[in-house]
Amino acid sequence: MGTEEQGSQKTAGKVAPATGKLGVMVIGLGAVSTTMIAGVEAVRRGLAKPIGSLTQMGTIRLGKRTDNTSPLIKDFVPLADLKDVVFTGWDIFKDNVYEAAAHAQVLDEKTLAQLKPYLETIKPLPAVFDQYYVKRLNGTHVKKGKNKRDLAEQVKADIQAFKKTVDRVVVIWAASTEIFIEPTAVHESIEAFEKGLDNNDIAIAPSQIYAYAALTEGVPFANGAPGLTVDFPAMVELSKRNAAPICGKDFKTGQTLMKTVLAPAFKARMLGVSGWFSTNILGNRDGEVLDDPQSFKTKEESKLGSLDYIFQPELYPDLYKDLYHKIRINYYPPRGDEKEAWDNIDIFGWLGYPMQIKVNFLCRDSILAAPIALDLVLFLDLAKRTPSLRSIGIQEWLSFYLKSPQSAPGLYPEHDLFIQSMKLKNTLRHIMGADLITHLGLEYYD
Ligand SMILES: NC(=O)c1ccc[n+]([C@@H]2O[C@H](COP(=O)([O-])OP(=O)(O)OC[C@H]3O[C@@H](n4cnc5c(N)ncnc54)[C@H](O)[C@@H]3O)[C@@H](O)[C@H]2O)c1
């Protein structure tokens, strides 16, 4: 047999089918979540297409290029069908999903009116919230508890109640970005974390309380924001122990998506980069929250990481060691969700001659994020049903969707979108027992 496209073929056990209902619990029913939920309903009703969603529109090549076999991903791996997806969630405001979507002003009134009877039925559960962690918000629909452990127990009770109505559950954080928190001793082990819950440790933010509740319930957890949330040893341990898959954090939507496309191209061609200035204006609630320096710091750290990892300045000091990377986010209400991003990239070529590239991305933040949130939910549910994935903790193959991918201790994360895409598809081939694709292709020239 030829060797172009085959690699290791180890598979361990069959992926369980996606039978019954998949319950999706969304933390934060804001712009991204309501756009995802309304979008899924619009697709289910045949009103629109799920553009931007790899799980719904993507194909996967199997075998040789001459085989012409490229099924849809959703026909190749057993993913939950959209008709079987059921939503609920938590928010600090009482608005139902129709009201929240109308407030977010992402989807037009005509679309929302068509979906209104369905969207109105989804009402948020009271949230775990503390304004210390999100300075610019103040909600009223909030749980009360004697300590953080008690709040975690209340979230667990919410999950248990929802579990009774569906067959499987996934939790996703699409709530506001919390202030920057450094990992401390409380994050080092499950025992230390649980003690911290009892003692109301200040380094345990609400997002960590939800994540703890989900993972102890054996429920996969995705993090759409850049917070610490599941990115510390106690959560990785819980994830493995309870077969509750996790992945990295912060949806990779606009500017960072472009960065992780362009930077690998410069590196592949050995072009140097001396400066990369990125600025944004946006006027949605996310922009308002990020206007607070402590929340911005969390986002900044997440956005900064990608270039360092892609450029590997320690391997290419002549090209990247002096790179000046600056990121700004400016809250500018008139734009709402329609963010505008500018990048100025100072590059240099042969003999050091300088050049410039300007990128001006007029995007729609939640339109880009909604399909990512959906794909993460569906793929984490797949991971939970896959014997070789469910107990490994971090699902690095989902880095494709994230600004800050998580990876095993000591392993640097892959930020290059094309490596991430190949890793994702090869993981799908691997779990289904198909040959991996290496793109060697010598056998076509035998
Ligand atoms: N849209 C994008 O392109 C994009 C990309 C990457 C990351 N993100 C992140 O996704 C998250 C959601 O973005 P958005 O535009 O929908 O923001 P949003 O402000 O419209 O929605 C966030 C929602 O979370 C709620 N909330 C805040 N704290 C909560 C808590 N503790 N529990 C429950 N609900 C809580 C808020 O009330 C609000 O309804 C943000 O953290 C944002 O940084 C968005």
The ligand as a MOL file (V3000), in Angstrom:
LIG
                    3D

  0  0  0     0  0            999 V3000
M  V30 BEGIN CTAB
M  V30 COUNTS 44 48 0 0 0
M  V30 BEGIN ATOM
M  V30 1 N -17.1430 37.8020 19.8710 0
M  V30 2 C -15.9010 37.4770 19.7060 0
M  V30 3 O -15.3520 37.5730 18.6310 0
M  V30 4 C -15.1260 36.9330 20.8730 0
M  V30 5 C -13.8760 36.3960 20.6290 0
M  V30 6 C -13.1430 35.8660 21.6710 0
M  V30 7 C -13.6730 35.8700 22.9420 0
M  V30 8 N -14.8720 36.4120 23.1800 0 CHG=1
M  V30 9 C -15.3460 36.4290 24.5580 0
M  V30 10 O -16.5980 35.8160 24.6610 0
M  V30 11 C -17.2680 36.3520 25.7970 0
M  V30 12 C -18.6710 36.7420 25.3880 0
M  V30 13 O -18.6400 37.8100 24.4500 0
M  V30 14 P -19.9820 38.5950 24.1130 0
M  V30 15 O -19.6650 39.5340 23.0160 0
M  V30 16 O -21.1030 37.6510 23.9750 0 CHG=-1
M  V30 17 O -20.1710 39.4580 25.4540 0
M  V30 18 P -21.5340 39.9980 26.0890 0
M  V30 19 O -21.1220 41.0490 27.0400 0
M  V30 20 O -22.5320 40.3380 25.0320 0
M  V30 21 O -22.1210 38.7470 26.8630 0
M  V30 22 C -21.5890 38.2830 28.0580 0
M  V30 23 C -22.7530 37.8680 28.9330 0
M  V30 24 O -22.2180 37.2440 30.0880 0
M  V30 25 C -22.9980 37.6400 31.1970 0
M  V30 26 N -22.1990 37.3680 32.3860 0
M  V30 27 C -21.1460 38.0450 32.8780 0
M  V30 28 N -20.6420 37.4360 33.9520 0
M  V30 29 C -21.3920 36.3160 34.1490 0
M  V30 30 C -21.3490 35.2560 35.0740 0
M  V30 31 N -20.4430 35.2380 36.0500 0
M  V30 32 N -22.2510 34.2690 34.9610 0
M  V30 33 C -23.1840 34.2750 33.9620 0
M  V30 34 N -23.2630 35.2720 33.0560 0
M  V30 35 C -22.3790 36.2690 33.1450 0
M  V30 36 C -23.3270 39.0850 30.9200 0
M  V30 37 O -24.4320 39.5010 31.6390 0
M  V30 38 C -23.6040 39.0420 29.4110 0
M  V30 39 O -24.9530 38.7720 29.1360 0
M  V30 40 C -16.4180 37.5470 26.2750 0
M  V30 41 O -15.6310 37.1520 27.3660 0
M  V30 42 C -15.5310 37.8190 25.0910 0
M  V30 43 O -14.2960 38.4170 25.4560 0
M  V30 44 C -15.6350 36.9490 22.1650 0
M  V30 END ATOM
M  V30 BEGIN BOND
M  V30 1 1 1 2
M  V30 2 2 2 3
M  V30 3 1 2 4
M  V30 4 1 4 5
M  V30 5 2 4 44
M  V30 6 2 5 6
M  V30 7 1 6 7
M  V30 8 2 7 8
M  V30 9 1 8 9
M  V30 10 1 8 44
M  V30 11 1 9 10
M  V30 12 1 9 42
M  V30 13 1 10 11
M  V30 14 1 11 12
M  V30 15 1 11 40
M  V30 16 1 12 13
M  V30 17 1 13 14
M  V30 18 2 14 15
M  V30 19 1 14 16
M  V30 20 1 14 17
M  V30 21 1 17 18
M  V30 22 2 18 19
M  V30 23 1 18 20
M  V30 24 1 18 21
M  V30 25 1 21 22
M  V30 26 1 22 23
M  V30 27 1 23 24
M  V30 28 1 23 38
M  V30 29 1 24 25
M  V30 30 1 25 26
M  V30 31 1 25 36
M  V30 32 1 26 27
M  V30 33 1 26 35
M  V30 34 2 27 28
M  V30 35 1 28 29
M  V30 36 1 29 30
M  V30 37 2 29 35
M  V30 38 1 30 31
M  V30 39 2 30 32
M  V30 40 1 32 33
M  V30 41 2 33 34
M  V30 42 1 34 35
M  V30 43 1 36 37
M  V30 44 1 36 38
M  V30 45 1 38 39
M  V30 46 1 40 41
M  V30 47 1 40 42
M  V30 48 1 42 43
M  V30 END BOND
M  V30 END CTAB
M  END
